[in-house]
Amino acid sequence: MGTIEKNELLLTQLILMFQTAALQQMGKLKSPISDNIDQDLQQAQISIDMLEMLHAKMKGSLTQDEERMFSGVLKELKLNYVDEVAKVQKSSSSQTSSAPPIEPTHAS
């Protein structure tokens, strides 16, 4: 295997590593460490941001296949992230609306 092929393979593995981590952090995949589905949206955003940074820094030096993979993974992750944030917001707003109303206090 030549250096170019090796680097393409390593880049693919790096992209997939961040993709898997972000999906686990969003609670879309089970964590192999805890064997649970855990959610840490802040960490998921960091993983997505790191992939975006790599993509931006490598712009112009990627093959068509690498560009397609980067773009596809980023699109998928961003859509899933927005979906998970919306679920959390909906859940927190429904919990707030189902709570009994707070009685106003009157000054005597």
MARZAMI-788396 format. One line per 10 residues: their letters; for each residue z, x, y of N, C-alpha, C, O. Coordinates in steps of 0.05 Angstrom, whole numbers, always signed. Layout:
<atoms>
a> Z X Y Z X Y Z X Y Z X Y ~ ...
</atoms>
This chain:
<atoms>
mgtieknell> +0 +17 -23 +0 +0 +0 +0 +18 +25 +16 +36 +27 ~ -19 +12 +42 -21 +28 +67 +0 +20 +88 +13 -1 +84 ~ +2 +35 +109 +21 +30 +130 +16 +3 +144 +35 -11 +150 ~ -10 -3 +149 -16 -28 +162 -8 -52 +145 +5 -71 +155 ~ -14 -51 +119 -7 -73 +102 +23 -76 +99 +34 -98 +99 ~ +37 -53 +98 +66 -53 +96 +78 -65 +121 +97 -81 +119 ~ +68 -57 +144 +79 -68 +169 +74 -98 +172 +91 -113 +182 ~ +50 -107 +163 +45 -136 +163 +64 -151 +145 +74 -173 +153 ~ +69 -140 +122 +88 -152 +103 +116 -153 +115 +130 -173 +113 ~ +125 -131 +127 +151 -129 +139 +154 -149 +162 +175 -161 +166
ltqlilmfqt> +133 -151 +179 +134 -170 +201 +137 -199 +190 +152 -215 +201 ~ +122 -205 +170 +123 -232 +158 +152 -237 +147 +163 -259 +151 ~ +163 -218 +134 +190 -220 +124 +210 -224 +147 +229 -240 +144 ~ +207 -210 +169 +225 -212 +192 +223 -240 +204 +243 -252 +210 ~ +199 -250 +207 +195 -277 +218 +208 -298 +200 +223 -315 +209 ~ +204 -295 +174 +215 -314 +155 +246 -312 +154 +259 -332 +149 ~ +256 -288 +157 +285 -284 +158 +298 -299 +181 +318 -313 +178 ~ +286 -297 +205 +296 -311 +228 +292 -341 +225 +309 -357 +233 ~ +270 -349 +213 +264 -378 +209 +286 -390 +191 +297 -411 +197 ~ +291 -376 +169 +311 -386 +150 +339 -387 +163 +353 -406 +159
aalqqmgklk> +346 -366 +177 +372 -365 +191 +374 -389 +211 +395 -402 +211 ~ +353 -394 +227 +354 -415 +246 +357 -443 +233 +372 -460 +242 ~ +342 -446 +211 +344 -472 +196 +371 -476 +184 +382 -498 +184 ~ +384 -454 +174 +411 -456 +164 +430 -463 +187 +448 -479 +184 ~ +427 -450 +210 +444 -454 +232 +441 -482 +244 +460 -492 +256 ~ +418 -494 +241 +414 -521 +250 +425 -542 +230 +426 -566 +236 ~ +433 -532 +207 +443 -550 +186 +421 -563 +169 +425 -583 +156 ~ +397 -551 +170 +374 -561 +155 +374 -549 +127 +362 -561 +108 ~ +387 -526 +123 +388 -513 +97 +417 -506 +90 +433 -501 +108 ~ +423 -505 +65 +449 -497 +56 +453 -467 +59 +434 -451 +54
spisdnidqd> +476 -459 +69 +482 -430 +72 +487 -418 +44 +504 -429 +29 ~ +474 -396 +37 +479 -384 +11 +506 -371 +9 +517 -366 -12 ~ +518 -365 +32 +544 -352 +33 +567 -372 +27 +584 -368 +10 ~ +566 -394 +43 +588 -414 +40 +581 -436 +20 +598 -451 +12 ~ +555 -438 +12 +545 -459 -5 +549 -487 +8 +552 -507 -6 ~ +551 -487 +34 +554 -512 +50 +531 -514 +70 +518 -495 +76 ~ +529 -538 +80 +510 -542 +103 +528 -542 +128 +544 -560 +133 ~ +524 -521 +144 +540 -517 +168 +520 -518 +192 +497 -512 +189 ~ +531 -527 +215 +513 -528 +238 +526 -512 +261 +549 -516 +268 ~ +510 -495 +273 +517 -479 +296 +492 -478 +314 +477 -459 +312
lqqaqisidm> +489 -498 +331 +464 -500 +347 +462 -478 +367 +440 -470 +374 ~ +484 -467 +377 +483 -445 +395 +471 -420 +381 +454 -406 +393 ~ +480 -415 +357 +469 -392 +342 +440 -397 +334 +424 -378 +334 ~ +433 -422 +328 +405 -428 +322 +387 -423 +346 +365 -412 +343 ~ +397 -430 +370 +381 -424 +394 +377 -394 +398 +356 -386 +407 ~ +398 -379 +392 +395 -349 +394 +374 -339 +375 +358 -321 +382 ~ +374 -349 +350 +354 -340 +331 +326 -347 +340 +307 -331 +337 ~ +322 -371 +351 +296 -379 +362 +288 -362 +385 +265 -353 +388 ~ +308 -357 +403 +302 -339 +426 +294 -311 +418 +276 -299 +430 ~ +307 -301 +397 +299 -274 +387 +271 -274 +377 +256 -255 +382
lemlhakmkg> +263 -294 +362 +236 -296 +353 +216 -299 +376 +195 -286 +375 ~ +223 -314 +396 +206 -317 +419 +203 -290 +434 +181 -283 +443 ~ +224 -275 +436 +223 -249 +449 +205 -230 +434 +189 -216 +446 ~ +208 -229 +407 +191 -212 +391 +162 -220 +394 +144 -203 +397 ~ +157 -246 +394 +130 -256 +397 +118 -247 +424 +95 -238 +426 ~ +133 -250 +445 +124 -243 +472 +119 -213 +474 +99 -204 +486 ~ +137 -197 +463 +134 -168 +464 +110 -157 +448 +99 -137 +454 ~ +103 -172 +427 +81 -164 +410 +54 -176 +417 +34 -170 +404 ~ +54 -193 +438 +30 -206 +446 +7 -186 +451 +12 -165 +463 ~ -16 -192 +440 -39 -174 +443 -42 -154 +420 -63 -142 +417
sltqdeermf> -21 -150 +404 -23 -131 +382 -21 -145 +355 -20 -132 +334 ~ -20 -171 +355 -18 -186 +330 -45 -193 +320 -64 -198 +335 ~ -48 -194 +293 -72 -204 +281 -73 -235 +285 -53 -247 +292 ~ -96 -247 +279 -98 -276 +281 -78 -290 +263 -65 -309 +270 ~ -76 -279 +238 -57 -291 +219 -28 -289 +229 -12 -308 +226 ~ -21 -266 +239 +6 -262 +249 +12 -280 +273 +34 -292 +275 ~ -7 -282 +291 -4 -300 +314 -1 -329 +305 +16 -343 +316 ~ -17 -337 +286 -15 -365 +276 +12 -369 +263 +24 -391 +267 ~ +22 -350 +248 +48 -353 +235 +70 -354 +255 +87 -372 +254 ~ +70 -336 +274 +91 -336 +296 +91 -363 +310 +112 -375 +313
sgvlkelkln> +67 -372 +319 +65 -396 +334 +74 -420 +317 +89 -438 +327 ~ +66 -421 +292 +74 -443 +275 +104 -444 +269 +116 -466 +270 ~ +116 -421 +264 +144 -420 +259 +160 -428 +284 +179 -444 +282 ~ +152 -417 +307 +166 -424 +332 +164 -454 +338 +183 -466 +346 ~ +140 -465 +334 +136 -494 +339 +154 -511 +321 +168 -529 +330 ~ +154 -504 +295 +171 -518 +276 +201 -516 +283 +215 -536 +282 ~ +210 -492 +289 +238 -488 +296 +246 -504 +321 +267 -516 +322 ~ +229 -503 +341 +235 -517 +366 +236 -547 +362 +254 -560 +373 ~ +218 -558 +347 +218 -587 +341 +244 -595 +325 +256 -615 +331 ~ +251 -578 +306 +275 -584 +290 +300 -581 +308 +319 -597 +305
yvdevakvqk> +300 -562 +326 +323 -557 +343 +327 -582 +362 +349 -592 +365 ~ +305 -591 +374 +306 -614 +391 +316 -639 +376 +332 -654 +386 ~ +307 -642 +351 +316 -664 +334 +346 -662 +329 +360 -683 +331 ~ +356 -639 +322 +384 -636 +317 +402 -640 +341 +423 -652 +340 ~ +393 -630 +364 +408 -634 +389 +409 -664 +396 +430 -674 +404 ~ +387 -678 +392 +386 -707 +397 +405 -721 +379 +419 -740 +388 ~ +407 -713 +354 +426 -726 +335 +454 -722 +344 +470 -740 +343 ~ +461 -697 +353 +488 -691 +362 +494 -708 +387 +516 -719 +389 ~ +476 -709 +405 +480 -724 +430 +483 -754 +424 +500 -767 +436 ~ +467 -764 +406 +469 -792 +399 +495 -798 +385 +508 -818 +391
ssssqtssap> +503 -780 +368 +529 -783 +354 +552 -783 +373 +571 -799 +371 ~ +552 -764 +392 +574 -762 +410 +575 -785 +430 +596 -794 +438 ~ +551 -795 +438 +551 -818 +456 +559 -844 +442 +572 -861 +454 ~ +553 -846 +416 +562 -870 +401 +591 -870 +396 +604 -891 +395 ~ +603 -846 +393 +632 -843 +389 +646 -850 +415 +667 -863 +415 ~ +634 -842 +437 +646 -848 +463 +645 -878 +469 +664 -889 +480 ~ +622 -890 +463 +619 -919 +469 +635 -936 +451 +642 -959 +458 ~ +643 -927 +427 +659 -943 +408 +688 -939 +413 +705 -954 +402 ~ +696 -920 +430 +724 -917 +437 +733 -939 +455 +717 -950 +470 ~ +758 -947 +453 +768 -969 +470 +767 -960 +499 +771 -937 +505
piepthas> +762 -979 +517 +760 -971 +545 +787 -962 +556 +808 -972 +547 ~ +786 -944 +574 +811 -934 +586 +819 -953 +608 +802 -960 +625 ~ +843 -961 +608 +853 -980 +628 +858 -964 +654 +871 -943 +653 ~ +849 -975 +676 +854 -961 +702 +884 -963 +709 +897 -983 +703 ~ +893 -942 +721 +921 -942 +730 +921 -952 +759 +904 -944 +775 ~ +941 -968 +766 +943 -978 +793 +967 -964 +807 +988 -960 +795 ~ +962 -956 +832 +983 -944 +847 +1002 -965 +856 +994 -986 +865 ~ +1028 -960 +854 +1048 -979 +863 +1058 -974 +891 +1074 -989 +901
</atoms>
